[in-house]
Amino acid sequence: MTAPAISIDLAGIRLSSPVLTASGCFGSGQEMSRFVDLTRLGAIVCKTVTLKPRRGIAPPRGAETPSGMLNAIGLQNPGVDAFIAKDLSWLDKRNVPAIASIGGQNVEEYVACAERLREAPALVAIELNLSCPNLEDRGFMFALSAERTAEVCAAVSEQAMVPVFAKLSPDVTDLVTIADAAVKAGADGLSLINTTLGMAIDTTTFRPKLSTGTGGLSGPAIRPIAVRCIWQVHQAMPHVPIIGMGGVASAADAVELILAGATAVAVGTANFYEPRATELVRLGIERFLETNGITRLDQIRGRVKVEG
């Protein structure tokens, strides 16, 4: 039997695998290359970079919770210029596709990052981090507003030489409206979902476990939220490519997101306790397709059967 086809078309980008890495959970691949053959990944979605370097938030910045992890890193990064010189150049030499995640305090910073990334090596797409829950002013998070989301997507799309994906938050009342605004403004696809805001308290000290009080919750605890968000958006916009993420730790988890409507799947928190998680998910998807006699992965995209 011919091996099933798992390559995908992601907004015009041909990737050999649907398995990506989630931003902030894999660095830019240099450290993880000891455990993973990076060329077997669809692409590496690198940790978010901003126009200028950021020191991030003071510790403690991480805490384990049942079925998940809380973090409040605060976009610590070396700045976009250092990212291009060090990380993208390294990935380019190894022929590994990269998706740059960019953040900013205002539209101008996003645009400036996109300008720096024009014709950068290894780059196949840009992901707009519009929904980091760990900034100083969370009320300014772009993804809380359809208008602000559209403003950033329109401005960056005019500058970008590669497809642009808008990464949105589940912490909104009407995600479909915000997703629609992003696409109509020029985004080529969507990344669903970012972490959701959570909090954990140390019962011996009566203090929050994170220095910021609240932080982003990731891991298996949020997978049902991710599945719901992907399904809702795919139902409304079936033509829009979605990078799905949120608690993917196995092939079954990945298939669940694809059945909901995801084109690609990004592995995040699982990388911290199983460095080979991306490889295991890829192999598991291939076995799933073979076992079920499915020849192409896109045959099951969005094929969840909802009755009643």
HELIX and SHEET records of a PDB file:
HELIX    1   1 MET A   32  ARG A   34  5                                   3    
HELIX    2   2 LEU A   38  ARG A   40  5                                   3    
HELIX    3   3 VAL A   80  ALA A   82  1                                   3    
HELIX    4   4 PHE A   83  LEU A   88  3                                   6    
HELIX    5   5 SER A   89  LYS A   93  1                                   5    
HELIX    6   6 VAL A  107  ARG A  116  1                                  10    
HELIX    7   7 ARG A  138  PHE A  140  5                                   3    
HELIX    8   8 PHE A  142  LEU A  144  5                                   3    
HELIX    9   9 ALA A  146  GLN A  159  1                                  14    
HELIX   10  10 LEU A  175  LYS A  184  1                                  10    
HELIX   11  11 PRO A  220  ILE A  222  5                                   3    
HELIX   12  12 ARG A  223  ALA A  236  1                                  14    
HELIX   13  13 ALA A  251  ALA A  260  1                                  10    
HELIX   14  14 ALA A  270  TYR A  273  1                                   4    
HELIX   15  15 ALA A  277  THR A  291  1                                  15    
HELIX   16  16 LEU A  297  GLN A  299  5                                   3    
SHEET    1   A 2 ILE A   8  LEU A  10  0                                        
SHEET    2   A 2 ILE A  13  LEU A  15 -1                                        
SHEET    1   B 9 VAL A  19  THR A  21  0                                        
SHEET    2   B 9 ALA A  43  VAL A  45  1                                        
SHEET    3   B 9 ALA A  98  ILE A 102  1                                        
SHEET    4   B 9 LEU A 123  ASN A 129  1                                        
SHEET    5   B 9 VAL A 164  LYS A 167  1                                        
SHEET    6   B 9 GLY A 189  LEU A 192  1                                        
SHEET    7   B 9 ILE A 242  MET A 245  1                                        
SHEET    8   B 9 ALA A 264  VAL A 267  1                                        
SHEET    9   B 9 VAL A  19  THR A  21  1                                        
SHEET    1   C 4 GLY A  62  THR A  65  0                                        
SHEET    2   C 4 GLY A  68  ASN A  71 -1                                        
SHEET    3   C 4 THR A 214  SER A 218 -1                                        
SHEET    4   C 4 THR A 196  MET A 199 -1                                        
SHEET    1   D 2 ILE A 201  ASP A 202  0                                        
SHEET    2   D 2 ARG A 207  PRO A 208 -1                                        
END                                                                             
